């Protein structure tokens, strides 16, 4: 369910602020700013036999204040509240010793909107952090994938506890667009 951020009306000297106006323009906005739309989804287990460029299925959410994650659609986050969002995708992947490049991507409605060329360690492991700020509209979807050049037998790392080995995708609402 989308959070509402009601635009304030003009108040003139001598106007009375009723409880209804206060609740609509002040109470709701302040409550939503205290707990803005935000979500972080994670891989709690490693994803073996990962297919090059496939959207990653996330298993669980660390938090979700605006119902953006559904276990029934584990590869996408669905925006419910229009606005500006900080989006972050982080993780670790491994494969055989012939990987030459990895390209983790953040996608909006299946189109790549941000990527980072990850550094390959020892020819078979890479970590990454991709972030971007985007204007998103209710019903937009955000997903994440990793592309590879070379190698095979890819594994996207997961972990049941918060750690650097836990692949995650997070979004935080940072403000209205107007």
N, C-alpha and C positions, 0 to 999 in steps of 0.2 A: 504494500500500500504506500502510495507516494506521500511524502511529507509536504505540507503546504507552507509556503512563505508568502504571506499576504503583504502586498505593497501598502505602505501607510498612506492615509489620506492627509490632506492639508488641514491643520487646526489653526483657528484664528484666536486671537486674544478674547477671553471671556467665554469660549466654547466649553461645554461640559463634556468630560470624558466619561462615558457610561461604562458600566461593567461589561456590556456586550462589546463595545468598541475596544476596550482594553484587552479583553480575552482574545479577540480576533487579531488585532494588530500588534499587540505586545506579548501577551502570554504565549500564544502559539509560536510566534517567531523565536522568542527566547528559548522556549523548550526545545525547539528543533535545532537551534544553534548549540545548545548544550550537548545534544546527542544527534549530530548530523548524519545523513545517509552515509554509511560506511560498511565495507565488507572485506574480509580476508579469507580466502579459501586455500586449502592446503592438500598436498599429497601426504597421506599418513603412511603409505607403503610405497616402495619403489615400483615404478611402472616399467617392467621388462618388455622386451620385444616392441619397443615404441616405434611407430611408423613415422618416417621422415615427414615433417610438416603437418602432422595430424594435430587437431586441437586436443589439448591435454584435458583429461577428465579429472576433476578434483573430487575428493572423497568427503570432505568435511569443511565446516567453516569455523574459524577461531571466534568470529563475531559477525553479525549481520544485522544492522539496525534498520534496514529498509527492505527486507525480504527480496534481496537481489539474487540469492543463490537457491537453487532447487536441486535436491539429489536426483530428481527425475530428469533434469537437464544439466548434468555435471560438467559439461564443457563450456557453458556460457554463464555470464552474469548479466542479468537484465536490469537496465536502469528503470527506476520507478519515479525518480524526482529529477526533473530537468535542471541543469546547471553546469558549473565548471567542476571537473574532477581531476584529482591526482591519481594516476594509475601506475602501479608498480608490479613487475613480474620478475621473480628471482628464482634461481635454482642451480642445480648441478646435474650434469649428464655424463655418462660414460659410454664407451663403445669399444670397438677393436682398435688396434694400434695404427690404423690408416686414416683416421679423421684428420682433415686439414683445416676445416672451418666449421663453425656453428653460427647460426643466425636465429636467436630467439626473437619472437615477434609478438607484439600486442596487436590484436585485430578488433576493429569496430565493424559490426555487421558483416563479418568475414573478410573485410579488406584490411591489410596491414596499415597501421598508423604510426608504429614506432618499432625500431629494431636496434639491435646492438650486435656487432660482430664479436663473439666471445673468443677468448684466448684459449687455445688447446694446450693442456699440460701433459707432458710425457706422451704425446701422441694419442691419448685415449680418454682424457677427462677435461671437462670445462665447467666453469661456473659463470654466472651472469647476473646482472641487475639492469633491467630496462625500465625507464620511467618516462612519463609524459603527462602534460596537462592538456585536457581536451574539453570542449563544450559538447555535452551529451544531452540528448532529448529522451524523455520517457519512451520506453520500448526499444531503445538502442541496446544492442548486445555487445559484450566485450568477451573475447576469448584469447587464448595464448597458445603458441606452438613453438617448436624448435626445428629449424631446418639444418641439414648437414651436407657437407661436401666430403665425400670419402667415407670409408668405414661402413660398419653394419652392426647389428646386434646392440642397438642403442638401449640404454636404461636411463629413465628420468628418476632421480633420487627422491625418496620420500622418507619421512620419519614421523613417528607417533608423538614425539615431543618437540617443542620449539627448539630449533637448531639451525645452523648454517646449511645443513643437508636436507632441509625441508623445502621442496618446491612450492611456491605460493604465488597467488595473484591477488592484489588488493586494490580497492578503490575507495577514495575518500572525497566527499563533496566539499568543495572549498568556497563556494559562493554561487550567487545567482549570475546569470549572464546579462541581466539588465535590471 
